[in-house]
Amino acid sequence: MSDDHNEHESPIKTPNQLIAVVIAAFVIPIVIIVLLVQYVNGAPKIGAGSNSQSAEAIAARLKPVADHGYILADESTPK
């Protein structure tokens, strides 16, 4: 057999390079994930800062329905 087959070289030559690659392998994906989360959460919030969920705003939206005089009745009772 030829010795050419058993000759493998690694791009990492020193222990310092190995440490740098191992740290980069953990840090780079975490940084990418954090940046993606900030990008997704950084979109402007529609209705942010409005008072659309306050008690007064909800009552104002329900008032037209309440003014019609609807009466709730149990439909299972005989007429």
C-alpha positions in Angstrom: 0.0 0.0 0.0 1.0 3.5 -0.6 1.9 5.9 2.2 0.1 8.7 0.3 -3.2 7.4 1.6 -2.2 7.7 5.2 -0.9 11.3 5.0 -3.6 13.6 6.3 -3.1 17.2 7.2 -5.3 19.2 9.4 -5.8 23.0 8.9 -5.3 23.3 12.7 -1.6 23.2 13.4 -1.2 24.5 17.0 -3.1 24.1 20.3 -4.0 27.9 20.2 -5.7 27.4 16.8 -7.6 24.5 18.3 -8.8 26.6 21.2 -9.8 29.4 18.9 -11.8 27.0 16.7 -13.6 25.4 19.6 -14.5 28.8 21.1 -15.7 30.1 17.7 -17.8 26.9 17.2 -19.8 27.8 20.4 -19.8 31.6 20.2 -20.7 32.2 16.6 -24.0 30.2 16.5 -25.0 31.8 19.8 -24.3 35.3 18.4 -26.3 34.5 15.2 -29.3 33.2 17.3 -29.2 36.4 19.5 -29.1 38.6 16.4 -32.0 36.8 14.8 -34.1 37.1 17.9 -33.4 40.8 18.1 -34.3 41.2 14.4 -37.6 39.4 14.9 -38.5 41.2 18.1 -37.4 44.5 16.8 -40.3 44.9 14.4 -42.6 47.8 15.3 -45.5 46.7 17.4 -48.9 47.6 15.9 -50.9 49.3 18.6 -48.1 49.6 21.0 -48.6 52.5 23.4 -52.3 52.7 22.6 -55.0 52.4 25.1 -57.1 50.0 23.0 -57.3 47.4 25.9 -58.3 49.8 28.6 -61.7 49.4 30.3 -63.0 52.6 28.8 -62.0 51.6 25.3 -63.6 48.1 25.6 -66.8 49.6 27.0 -67.0 52.1 24.1 -66.7 49.2 21.6 -69.4 47.2 23.4 -71.8 50.1 23.8 -73.4 49.9 20.4 -74.3 46.2 21.0 -75.5 46.8 24.5 -77.8 49.7 23.5 -79.9 47.4 21.2 -81.6 45.9 24.2 -80.7 42.3 23.6 -82.1 39.9 26.2 -80.3 36.7 26.9 -82.7 33.8 27.3 -82.2 30.1 27.9 -83.2 28.4 24.7 -83.7 25.0 26.3 -86.7 26.2 28.3 -90.2 25.5 26.9 -92.0 28.5 25.4 
